[in-house]
Amino acid sequence: MNIQVNLTENDNKLKGEIHGEIDAHTAPVLREKLEAYQAQEGLNAELDLSGVDYMDSTGLGVFVAFYKSINAKGGHLKLTGLSSRLKRLFDITGLGDIMDIEAAVGKGGN
């Protein structure tokens, strides 16, 4: 499966939409695209994951690294549109308590 990452930045606000699967094969693509923004001071990033069908621990690692990088520079990361399956992945690792995560309303994913 492929991944599609659409990012736009304006006035230190990064908006992104991610579609597909985030795993060991596709995570490097996502990591590379996010790395272009992580050095910015005070970046406010919002990434929509409603199009993500699957994510493994490699994907979690990409988001954790991005979160740490922009947080260290006074920025903020919000992940939105998570299916219940993706939200659970963040919650069972304890990341749901640390990161700003908004689950999709009515979007399942057993």
MMTF fields as JSON, N, C-alpha, C and O atoms, coordinates in Angstrom:
{
  "mmtfVersion": "1.0.0",
  "mmtfProducer": "UNKNOWN",
  "numBonds": 439,
  "numAtoms": 440,
  "numGroups": 110,
  "numChains": 1,
  "numModels": 1,
  "chainsPerModel": [1],
  "groupsPerChain": [110],
  "chainIdList": ["A"],
  "bondAtomList": [4, 2, 8, 6, 12, 10, 16, 14, 20, 18, 24, 22, 28, 26, 32, 30, 36, 34, 40, 38, 44, 42, 48, 46, 52, 50, 56, 54, 60, 58, 64, 62, 68, 66, 72, 70, 76, 74, 80, 78, 84, 82, 88, 86, 92, 90, 96, 94, 100, 98, 104, 102, 108, 106, 112, 110, 116, 114, 120, 118, 124, 122, 128, 126, 132, 130, 136, 134, 140, 138, 144, 142, 148, 146, 152, 150, 156, 154, 160, 158, 164, 162, 168, 166, 172, 170, 176, 174, 180, 178, 184, 182, 188, 186, 192, 190, 196, 194, 200, 198, 204, 202, 208, 206, 212, 210, 216, 214, 220, 218, 224, 222, 228, 226, 232, 230, 236, 234, 240, 238, 244, 242, 248, 246, 252, 250, 256, 254, 260, 258, 264, 262, 268, 266, 272, 270, 276, 274, 280, 278, 284, 282, 288, 286, 292, 290, 296, 294, 300, 298, 304, 302, 308, 306, 312, 310, 316, 314, 320, 318, 324, 322, 328, 326, 332, 330, 336, 334, 340, 338, 344, 342, 348, 346, 352, 350, 356, 354, 360, 358, 364, 362, 368, 366, 372, 370, 376, 374, 380, 378, 384, 382, 388, 386, 392, 390, 396, 394, 400, 398, 404, 402, 408, 406, 412, 410, 416, 414, 420, 418, 424, 422, 428, 426, 432, 430, 436, 434],
  "bondOrderList": [1, 1, 1, 1, 1, 1, 1, 1, 1, 1, 1, 1, 1, 1, 1, 1, 1, 1, 1, 1, 1, 1, 1, 1, 1, 1, 1, 1, 1, 1, 1, 1, 1, 1, 1, 1, 1, 1, 1, 1, 1, 1, 1, 1, 1, 1, 1, 1, 1, 1, 1, 1, 1, 1, 1, 1, 1, 1, 1, 1, 1, 1, 1, 1, 1, 1, 1, 1, 1, 1, 1, 1, 1, 1, 1, 1, 1, 1, 1, 1, 1, 1, 1, 1, 1, 1, 1, 1, 1, 1, 1, 1, 1, 1, 1, 1, 1, 1, 1, 1, 1, 1, 1, 1, 1, 1, 1, 1, 1],
  "groupList": [{"groupName": "MET", "atomNameList": ["N", "CA", "C", "O"], "elementList": ["N", "C", "C", "O"], "formalChargeList": [0, 0, 0, 0], "bondAtomList": [1, 0, 2, 1, 3, 2], "bondOrderList": [1, 1, 2], "singleLetterCode": "M", "chemCompType": "L-PEPTIDE LINKING"}, {"groupName": "ASN", "atomNameList": ["N", "CA", "C", "O"], "elementList": ["N", "C", "C", "O"], "formalChargeList": [0, 0, 0, 0], "bondAtomList": [1, 0, 2, 1, 3, 2], "bondOrderList": [1, 1, 2], "singleLetterCode": "N", "chemCompType": "L-PEPTIDE LINKING"}, {"groupName": "ILE", "atomNameList": ["N", "CA", "C", "O"], "elementList": ["N", "C", "C", "O"], "formalChargeList": [0, 0, 0, 0], "bondAtomList": [1, 0, 2, 1, 3, 2], "bondOrderList": [1, 1, 2], "singleLetterCode": "I", "chemCompType": "L-PEPTIDE LINKING"}, {"groupName": "GLN", "atomNameList": ["N", "CA", "C", "O"], "elementList": ["N", "C", "C", "O"], "formalChargeList": [0, 0, 0, 0], "bondAtomList": [1, 0, 2, 1, 3, 2], "bondOrderList": [1, 1, 2], "singleLetterCode": "Q", "chemCompType": "L-PEPTIDE LINKING"}, {"groupName": "VAL", "atomNameList": ["N", "CA", "C", "O"], "elementList": ["N", "C", "C", "O"], "formalChargeList": [0, 0, 0, 0], "bondAtomList": [1, 0, 2, 1, 3, 2], "bondOrderList": [1, 1, 2], "singleLetterCode": "V", "chemCompType": "L-PEPTIDE LINKING"}, {"groupName": "LEU", "atomNameList": ["N", "CA", "C", "O"], "elementList": ["N", "C", "C", "O"], "formalChargeList": [0, 0, 0, 0], "bondAtomList": [1, 0, 2, 1, 3, 2], "bondOrderList": [1, 1, 2], "singleLetterCode": "L", "chemCompType": "L-PEPTIDE LINKING"}, {"groupName": "THR", "atomNameList": ["N", "CA", "C", "O"], "elementList": ["N", "C", "C", "O"], "formalChargeList": [0, 0, 0, 0], "bondAtomList": [1, 0, 2, 1, 3, 2], "bondOrderList": [1, 1, 2], "singleLetterCode": "T", "chemCompType": "L-PEPTIDE LINKING"}, {"groupName": "GLU", "atomNameList": ["N", "CA", "C", "O"], "elementList": ["N", "C", "C", "O"], "formalChargeList": [0, 0, 0, 0], "bondAtomList": [1, 0, 2, 1, 3, 2], "bondOrderList": [1, 1, 2], "singleLetterCode": "E", "chemCompType": "L-PEPTIDE LINKING"}, {"groupName": "ASP", "atomNameList": ["N", "CA", "C", "O"], "elementList": ["N", "C", "C", "O"], "formalChargeList": [0, 0, 0, 0], "bondAtomList": [1, 0, 2, 1, 3, 2], "bondOrderList": [1, 1, 2], "singleLetterCode": "D", "chemCompType": "L-PEPTIDE LINKING"}, {"groupName": "LYS", "atomNameList": ["N", "CA", "C", "O"], "elementList": ["N", "C", "C", "O"], "formalChargeList": [0, 0, 0, 0], "bondAtomList": [1, 0, 2, 1, 3, 2], "bondOrderList": [1, 1, 2], "singleLetterCode": "K", "chemCompType": "L-PEPTIDE LINKING"}, {"groupName": "GLY", "atomNameList": ["N", "CA", "C", "O"], "elementList": ["N", "C", "C", "O"], "formalChargeList": [0, 0, 0, 0], "bondAtomList": [1, 0, 2, 1, 3, 2], "bondOrderList": [1, 1, 2], "singleLetterCode": "G", "chemCompType": "PEPTIDE LINKING"}, {"groupName": "HIS", "atomNameList": ["N", "CA", "C", "O"], "elementList": ["N", "C", "C", "O"], "formalChargeList": [0, 0, 0, 0], "bondAtomList": [1, 0, 2, 1, 3, 2], "bondOrderList": [1, 1, 2], "singleLetterCode": "H", "chemCompType": "L-PEPTIDE LINKING"}, {"groupName": "ALA", "atomNameList": ["N", "CA", "C", "O"], "elementList": ["N", "C", "C", "O"], "formalChargeList": [0, 0, 0, 0], "bondAtomList": [1, 0, 2, 1, 3, 2], "bondOrderList": [1, 1, 2], "singleLetterCode": "A", "chemCompType": "L-PEPTIDE LINKING"}, {"groupName": "PRO", "atomNameList": ["N", "CA", "C", "O"], "elementList": ["N", "C", "C", "O"], "formalChargeList": [0, 0, 0, 0], "bondAtomList": [1, 0, 2, 1, 3, 2], "bondOrderList": [1, 1, 2], "singleLetterCode": "P", "chemCompType": "L-PEPTIDE LINKING"}, {"groupName": "ARG", "atomNameList": ["N", "CA", "C", "O"], "elementList": ["N", "C", "C", "O"], "formalChargeList": [0, 0, 0, 0], "bondAtomList": [1, 0, 2, 1, 3, 2], "bondOrderList": [1, 1, 2], "singleLetterCode": "R", "chemCompType": "L-PEPTIDE LINKING"}, {"groupName": "TYR", "atomNameList": ["N", "CA", "C", "O"], "elementList": ["N", "C", "C", "O"], "formalChargeList": [0, 0, 0, 0], "bondAtomList": [1, 0, 2, 1, 3, 2], "bondOrderList": [1, 1, 2], "singleLetterCode": "Y", "chemCompType": "L-PEPTIDE LINKING"}, {"groupName": "SER", "atomNameList": ["N", "CA", "C", "O"], "elementList": ["N", "C", "C", "O"], "formalChargeList": [0, 0, 0, 0], "bondAtomList": [1, 0, 2, 1, 3, 2], "bondOrderList": [1, 1, 2], "singleLetterCode": "S", "chemCompType": "L-PEPTIDE LINKING"}, {"groupName": "PHE", "atomNameList": ["N", "CA", "C", "O"], "elementList": ["N", "C", "C", "O"], "formalChargeList": [0, 0, 0, 0], "bondAtomList": [1, 0, 2, 1, 3, 2], "bondOrderList": [1, 1, 2], "singleLetterCode": "F", "chemCompType": "L-PEPTIDE LINKING"}],
  "groupTypeList": [0, 1, 2, 3, 4, 1, 5, 6, 7, 1, 8, 1, 9, 5, 9, 10, 7, 2, 11, 10, 7, 2, 8, 12, 11, 6, 12, 13, 4, 5, 14, 7, 9, 5, 7, 12, 15, 3, 12, 3, 7, 10, 5, 1, 12, 7, 5, 8, 5, 16, 10, 4, 8, 15, 0, 8, 16, 6, 10, 5, 10, 4, 17, 4, 12, 17, 15, 9, 16, 2, 1, 12, 9, 10, 10, 11, 5, 9, 5, 6, 10, 5, 16, 16, 14, 5, 9, 14, 5, 17, 8, 2, 6, 10, 5, 10, 8, 2, 0, 8, 2, 7, 12, 12, 4, 10, 9, 10, 10, 1],
  "groupIdList": [1, 2, 3, 4, 5, 6, 7, 8, 9, 10, 11, 12, 13, 14, 15, 16, 17, 18, 19, 20, 21, 22, 23, 24, 25, 26, 27, 28, 29, 30, 31, 32, 33, 34, 35, 36, 37, 38, 39, 40, 41, 42, 43, 44, 45, 46, 47, 48, 49, 50, 51, 52, 53, 54, 55, 56, 57, 58, 59, 60, 61, 62, 63, 64, 65, 66, 67, 68, 69, 70, 71, 72, 73, 74, 75, 76, 77, 78, 79, 80, 81, 82, 83, 84, 85, 86, 87, 88, 89, 90, 91, 92, 93, 94, 95, 96, 97, 98, 99, 100, 101, 102, 103, 104, 105, 106, 107, 108, 109, 110],
  "secStructList": [7, 7, 3, 3, 3, 3, 3, 3, 3, 3, 6, 6, 3, 3, 3, 3, 3, 3, 3, 3, 3, 3, 1, 6, 6, 6, 2, 2, 2, 2, 2, 2, 2, 2, 2, 6, 6, 6, 6, 1, 6, 6, 7, 3, 3, 3, 3, 3, 3, 3, 3, 3, 3, 3, 3, 7, 2, 2, 2, 2, 2, 2, 2, 2, 2, 2, 2, 2, 2, 2, 2, 2, 6, 6, 7, 3, 3, 3, 3, 3, 3, 3, 7, 2, 2, 2, 2, 2, 2, 2, 2, 2, 6, 6, 2, 2, 2, 2, 1, 3, 3, 3, 3, 7, 6, 6, 7, 7, 7, 7],
  "xCoordList": [0.843, 0.0, 0.871, 1.972, 0.391, 1.102, 0.579, -0.437, 1.294, 0.873, 0.85, 1.686, -0.106, -0.193, -0.158, -0.979, 0.794, 0.97, 0.863, 1.693, -0.163, -0.367, -0.184, -0.96, 0.838, 1.139, 1.165, 1.718, 0.561, 0.634, 0.942, 0.375, 1.849, 2.254, 2.044, 2.42, 1.435, 1.173, 1.188, 0.479, 1.979, 2.065, 2.359, 1.732, 3.313, 3.753, 2.663, 2.711, 1.686, 0.635, 0.722, 0.6, 0.933, 1.05, -0.233, -0.659, -0.842, -2.036, -1.652, -0.963, -2.099, -1.761, -2.871, -3.672, -2.904, -3.826, -2.983, -2.151, -3.224, -2.467, -3.464, -4.474, -3.16, -4.033, -3.206, -2.07, -3.792, -3.134, -2.728, -3.377, -1.649, -1.151, 0.213, 1.046, 0.434, 1.725, 2.373, 1.974, 3.384, 4.089, 5.575, 6.024, 6.325, 7.773, 8.152, 9.226, 7.29, 7.595, 7.238, 7.909, 6.19, 5.723, 6.125, 6.124, 6.465, 6.822, 7.982, 7.948, 9.008, 10.084, 9.609, 10.174, 8.594, 8.035, 7.414, 7.659, 6.614, 5.988, 7.048, 6.975, 8.023, 9.09, 9.825, 10.078, 10.165, 10.894, 10.094, 10.644, 8.806, 7.97, 7.83, 7.862, 7.675, 7.521, 8.824, 8.807, 9.944, 11.244, 11.52, 12.265, 10.937, 11.134, 10.576, 10.945, 9.697, 9.03, 9.423, 9.144, 10.054, 10.225, 11.216, 11.239, 12.019, 12.982, 12.398, 13.052, 11.178, 10.568, 10.179, 9.63, 10.47, 10.086, 8.581, 8.016, 7.937, 6.53, 5.554, 4.478, 5.909, 5.028, 3.779, 3.868, 2.629, 1.368, 0.938, 0.562, 1.003, 0.701, -0.577, -0.807, -1.401, -2.605, -2.63, -2.701, -2.572, -2.534, -3.812, -4.162, -4.493, -5.737, -5.405, -4.886, -5.712, -5.429, -6.693, -6.696, -7.758, -9.001, -8.859, -9.662, -7.85, -7.627, -6.637, -6.275, -6.196, -5.23, -5.998, -6.791, -5.738, -6.43, -5.719, -6.348, -4.403, -3.601, -2.34, -1.771, -1.917, -0.647, -0.038, -0.731, 1.273, 1.965, 2.891, 2.829, 3.738, 4.613, 5.605, 6.057, 5.944, 6.837, 6.176, 6.825, 4.901, 4.153, 4.066, 4.213, 3.826, 3.807, 5.121, 5.139, 6.218, 7.538, 7.733, 8.363, 7.202, 7.305, 6.573, 7.098, 5.365, 4.59, 5.214, 5.199, 5.757, 6.416, 7.636, 7.836, 8.445, 9.629, 9.238, 9.868, 8.204, 7.744, 7.198, 7.482, 6.413, 5.857, 6.974, 6.918, 7.98, 9.086, 9.85, 10.215, 10.089, 10.844, 10.128, 10.729, 8.849, 8.166, 7.821, 7.761, 7.595, 7.34, 8.57, 8.44, 9.753, 11.003, 11.232, 11.972, 10.605, 10.739, 9.545, 9.341, 8.756, 7.621, 6.399, 5.509, 6.347, 5.212, 4.181, 4.272, 3.204, 2.108, 1.696, 1.636, 1.417, 0.938, -0.416, -0.606, -1.357, -2.679, -2.942, -2.786, -3.345, -3.728, -5.244, -5.834, -5.876, -7.334, -7.809, -7.043, -9.098, -9.748, -9.351, -9.522, -8.822, -8.367, -9.554, -10.52, -9.468, -10.46, -10.311, -9.303, -11.288, -11.198, -10.002, -9.402, -9.653, -8.497, -7.189, -6.345, -7.033, -5.82, -5.768, -4.71, -6.906, -6.956, -6.54, -5.812, -6.998, -6.652, -5.143, -4.544, -4.539, -3.098, -2.334, -1.374, -2.753, -2.121, -2.422, -1.555, -3.64, -4.027, -3.291, -2.846, -3.159, -2.525, -1.022, -0.401, -0.443, 0.974, 1.182, 2.321, 0.097, 0.19, 0.326, 0.309, 0.461, 0.631, -0.651, -0.61, -1.782, -3.06, -3.197, -3.949, -2.475, -2.517, -1.553, -1.702, -0.576, 0.47, 0.194, 0.363, -0.226, -0.417, -1.851, -2.768, -2.036, -3.354, -3.957, -3.58, -4.91, -5.479, -6.999, -7.626, -7.567, -9.014, -9.507, -9.172, -10.298, -10.826, -11.937, -12.613, -12.103, -13.183, -14.514, -14.631, -15.49, -16.813, -17.478, -17.634, -17.863, -18.573, -17.735, -18.281, -16.426, -15.574, -15.054, -14.236, -15.518, -15.087, -13.771, -12.928, -13.587, -12.347, -11.93, -11.037, -12.573, -12.296, -11.055, -10.696],
  "yCoordList": [-1.198, 0.0, 1.238, 1.235, 2.265, 3.53, 4.488, 4.242, 5.569, 6.625, 7.92, 8.141, 8.771, 10.081, 11.105, 11.061, 12.023, 13.054, 14.414, 14.767, 15.176, 16.522, 17.519, 17.531, 18.357, 19.344, 20.741, 20.95, 21.696, 23.093, 23.921, 23.702, 24.874, 25.712, 27.168, 27.609, 27.913, 29.331, 30.012, 29.582, 31.059, 31.804, 30.906, 31.03, 30.009, 29.113, 28.139, 27.616, 27.903, 26.919, 25.854, 26.141, 24.634, 23.508, 22.695, 22.245, 22.511, 21.676, 20.479, 20.618, 19.31, 18.128, 17.111, 16.999, 16.373, 15.246, 14.048, 14.119, 12.946, 11.725, 10.635, 10.444, 9.923, 8.85, 7.6, 7.673, 6.454, 5.182, 4.46, 4.587, 3.704, 2.924, 3.447, 3.787, 3.509, 3.946, 2.744, 2.323, 2.202, 1.033, 1.175, 2.244, 0.119, 0.178, 0.584, 1.145, 0.309, 0.635, 2.068, 2.681, 2.606, 3.94, 5.027, 6.207, 4.658, 5.644, 6.553, 7.74, 6.054, 6.959, 8.108, 9.2, 7.887, 8.949, 10.026, 11.216, 9.606, 10.536, 11.274, 12.493, 10.546, 11.145, 12.228, 13.315, 11.929, 12.88, 14.161, 15.26, 14.02, 15.197, 16.048, 17.276, 15.404, 16.146, 16.8, 17.884, 16.154, 16.693, 18.067, 18.858, 18.351, 19.646, 20.796, 21.95, 20.499, 21.531, 21.531, 22.504, 20.485, 20.329, 21.295, 21.402, 21.988, 22.932, 24.333, 25.201, 24.561, 25.886, 26.204, 25.362, 27.426, 27.898, 28.143, 28.76, 27.658, 27.946, 27.43, 28.002, 26.36, 25.792, 25.192, 24.445, 25.519, 24.902, 23.967, 24.403, 22.676, 21.671, 20.925, 20.553, 20.717, 19.909, 18.908, 19.28, 17.645, 16.583, 15.755, 15.224, 15.658, 14.901, 13.465, 13.221, 12.53, 11.115, 10.334, 9.104, 11.026, 10.324, 9.384, 8.465, 9.603, 8.742, 7.618, 6.887, 7.475, 6.421, 5.154, 5.138, 4.088, 2.82, 1.921, 1.09, 2.089, 1.204, 1.945, 2.724, 1.684, 2.231, 1.259, 0.72, 1.044, 0.19, 1.04, 2.269, 0.396, 1.114, 2.024, 3.016, 1.705, 2.572, 3.929, 4.968, 3.918, 5.154, 5.946, 7.168, 5.243, 5.91, 6.633, 7.769, 5.963, 6.548, 7.832, 8.771, 7.88, 9.087, 10.24, 11.351, 9.982, 11.048, 11.489, 12.678, 10.555, 10.899, 11.781, 12.782, 11.422, 12.214, 13.616, 14.595, 13.717, 15.026, 15.847, 17.039, 15.206, 15.872, 16.44, 17.6, 15.627, 16.067, 17.226, 18.18, 17.145, 18.192, 19.533, 20.551, 19.54, 20.835, 21.33, 22.538, 20.409, 20.813, 21.501, 22.477, 20.994, 21.574, 22.98, 23.766, 23.297, 24.619, 25.522, 26.539, 25.142, 25.97, 25.817, 26.667, 24.753, 24.523, 23.582, 23.197, 23.223, 22.365, 21.436, 21.846, 20.19, 19.208, 18.694, 18.289, 18.716, 18.145, 17.126, 17.416, 15.926, 14.876, 14.758, 14.622, 14.809, 14.767, 13.624, 13.055, 13.304, 12.344, 10.904, 10.081, 10.572, 9.204, 8.248, 8.546, 7.114, 6.065, 5.543, 5.809, 4.817, 4.273, 3.337, 3.246, 2.645, 1.743, 2.521, 2.151, 3.603, 4.417, 5.115, 5.187, 5.625, 6.287, 5.313, 5.679, 4.089, 3.067, 2.796, 2.6, 2.785, 2.574, 3.651, 3.344, 4.9, 5.98, 5.857, 6.124, 5.455, 5.357, 4.237, 4.437, 3.064, 1.945, 2.157, 1.514, 3.048, 3.353, 4.539, 4.893, 5.148, 6.295, 7.616, 8.674, 7.575, 8.796, 9.624, 10.839, 8.952, 9.661, 10.655, 11.623, 10.428, 11.349, 12.515, 13.542, 12.37, 13.371, 14.262, 15.48, 13.65, 14.372, 14.872, 14.329, 15.906, 16.471, 15.65, 15.798, 14.777, 13.854, 13.978, 13.996, 14.062, 14.179, 13.037, 12.967, 12.162, 11.035, 11.516, 12.509, 10.801, 11.112, 10.738, 9.684, 11.566, 11.284, 10.217, 10.386, 9.134, 8.078, 7.236, 6.439, 7.385, 6.569, 5.387, 5.546, 4.222, 3.01, 2.522, 3.307, 1.236, 0.641, -0.426, -0.225, -1.55, -2.615, -3.341, -4.268],
  "zCoordList": [0.0, 0.0, 0.0, 0.551, -0.601, -0.655, 0.404, 1.055, 0.552, 1.459, 0.672, -0.205, 0.988, 0.368, 1.491, 2.407, 1.417, 2.441, 1.767, 0.929, 2.137, 1.6, 2.726, 3.681, 2.62, 3.645, 3.04, 1.96, 3.745, 3.344, 4.583, 5.654, 4.417, 5.542, 5.174, 4.088, 6.098, 5.899, 7.261, 8.171, 7.414, 8.669, 9.868, 10.92, 9.694, 10.766, 11.219, 12.332, 10.351, 10.614, 9.537, 8.347, 9.969, 9.047, 9.091, 10.154, 7.934, 7.811, 6.958, 5.947, 7.371, 6.606, 6.569, 7.497, 5.478, 5.324, 4.923, 4.019, 5.623, 5.358, 4.994, 5.671, 3.909, 3.429, 3.179, 2.71, 3.5, 3.224, 4.496, 5.535, 4.401, 5.53, 5.95, 5.109, 7.261, 7.786, 8.455, 9.541, 7.781, 8.303, 7.988, 7.574, 8.178, 7.971, 6.543, 6.326, 5.581, 4.187, 3.823, 2.993, 4.432, 4.059, 5.054, 4.703, 6.272, 7.304, 6.893, 7.218, 6.194, 5.783, 4.896, 4.956, 4.083, 3.244, 4.131, 3.936, 5.101, 6.033, 6.848, 7.003, 7.364, 8.176, 7.391, 7.91, 6.149, 5.309, 5.086, 5.152, 4.824, 4.582, 5.847, 5.77, 7.011, 8.258, 8.699, 9.282, 8.426, 8.836, 8.234, 8.813, 7.099, 6.453, 7.293, 7.076, 8.246, 9.043, 10.515, 11.215, 11.001, 12.442, 13.087, 14.313, 12.322, 12.898, 13.083, 13.661, 12.599, 12.694, 14.136, 14.848, 14.548, 15.878, 15.928, 15.025, 16.983, 17.221, 16.19, 16.014, 15.507, 14.475, 15.112, 16.087, 14.562, 14.964, 13.843, 12.755, 14.132, 13.111, 13.458, 14.608, 12.443, 12.592, 11.444, 10.272, 11.802, 10.806, 10.886, 11.94, 9.764, 9.659, 9.246, 8.156, 10.132, 9.871, 9.504, 9.57, 9.121, 8.803, 7.609, 7.449, 6.773, 5.62, 5.874, 4.952, 7.12, 7.455, 7.827, 8.768, 7.057, 7.266, 8.263, 8.917, 8.378, 9.219, 9.639, 8.874, 10.874, 11.34, 12.342, 13.204, 12.214, 13.172, 14.039, 13.996, 14.815, 15.739, 15.02, 15.593, 13.794, 13.024, 12.809, 12.93, 12.496, 12.326, 13.618, 13.617, 14.725, 16.026, 16.269, 16.741, 15.942, 16.137, 15.345, 15.831, 14.14, 13.31, 13.985, 14.057, 14.479, 15.114, 16.438, 16.758, 17.203, 18.459, 18.194, 18.882, 17.21, 16.878, 16.426, 16.826, 15.595, 15.117, 16.28, 16.391, 17.144, 18.323, 19.199, 19.607, 19.484, 20.333, 19.703, 20.39, 18.41, 17.71, 17.744, 18.088, 17.39, 17.346, 18.747, 18.979, 19.682, 21.063, 21.662, 22.4, 21.344, 21.837, 21.285, 21.876, 20.164, 19.535, 19.843, 19.181, 20.858, 21.263, 20.391, 20.408, 19.635, 18.743, 19.343, 20.508, 18.532, 18.981, 17.836, 16.677, 18.183, 17.214, 17.649, 18.796, 16.718, 16.952, 15.856, 14.671, 16.266, 15.328, 15.365, 16.437, 14.196, 14.143, 13.254, 12.476, 13.393, 12.511, 12.725, 11.825, 13.896, 14.141, 14.288, 14.99, 13.628, 13.822, 15.248, 15.902, 15.725, 17.086, 17.219, 18.29, 16.147, 16.168, 16.347, 17.162, 15.575, 15.707, 17.063, 17.687, 17.516, 18.823, 19.915, 20.837, 19.811, 20.812, 20.797, 21.854, 19.642, 19.528, 20.302, 21.009, 20.171, 20.923, 22.418, 23.25, 22.757, 24.163, 24.905, 26.035, 24.282, 24.999, 25.18, 26.027, 24.392, 24.557, 25.51, 25.816, 25.975, 26.862, 26.129, 26.758, 24.817, 24.034, 23.962, 23.765, 24.122, 24.094, 25.231, 25.121, 26.328, 27.463, 27.29, 27.952, 26.416, 26.238, 25.037, 25.099, 23.962, 22.702, 22.568, 23.185, 21.761, 21.472, 20.327, 19.165, 20.694, 19.719, 19.742, 20.801, 18.552, 18.417, 17.519, 16.337, 18.102, 17.335, 16.4, 16.669, 15.318, 14.374, 15.001, 15.626, 14.844, 15.377, 14.521, 13.312, 15.148, 14.456, 13.532, 12.769, 13.573, 12.699, 13.484, 14.391, 13.146, 13.818, 13.316, 12.882, 13.369, 12.91, 13.881, 14.704, 13.782, 14.74, 14.448, 15.175]
}
